[in-house]
Amino acid sequence: AKHELPQIKGNNGNITTLYCDNQNRLLAGLSSDMLCFSGDKITFCNLDQLSPVCITNIGEDSSLIATNSGFYLFAKGNTTKWKPKDIFDSVVAQCMTMSGTVLYIGTTERGIISYDLVTKNLKNYNTKNGLSSDFIYNILKDENGSIWAGTGMGICKVSTNEKGETKITVYGKANGVLGLESNSNAAFADSL
């Protein structure tokens, strides 16, 4: 079936990101704002004419949308600004994933920021504490809850033991990773 898409002010027709949420809706980020496809229904989602960079589920019925100028929460068909802490004003997200109640944000200059949605604890993983680069191109969670990040200088694994201690492992040329720099959002996990 052919659908007429709503005209969106400032949109040049580019799709910046696609994401299928927990409710099996397709969220299509455009050069300005976003569309939500649910069955035969297409809904406009206002992001103040900003372009989504990445999207992740943060609950059964809600998704978090990162733009170059802040974050938006998409819940119950509505979008609202999301800023739980002031640091989120200055973060430029490149990619995001969830592990339990913790949101991991791969940034363009600050490495990985983790934010626990329940405890409100904030951590920053960067070159000062073990990452190979502060530019994170892509990020995934594995079946053990570890976070894998494709960076500008190899692949990093962030894992936490039973005591809550964090270990960062860097995989580069010495481990057979010939091309060190990742591509944006070029990540896939085959079984989670």
PERA-V591917 format. One line per field, one symbol per residue. ss: DSSP state (@ for helix, = for strand, . for the rest). A space follows every 50 residues. Layout:
# PERA-V591917
ss = ???
This chain:
# PERA-V591917
ss = ..............======.....=====..======..=====..... =======....======..======..=====...@@@@...=======. .======....=====.....====.@@@......======.....==== =..=======.....======.@@@.................
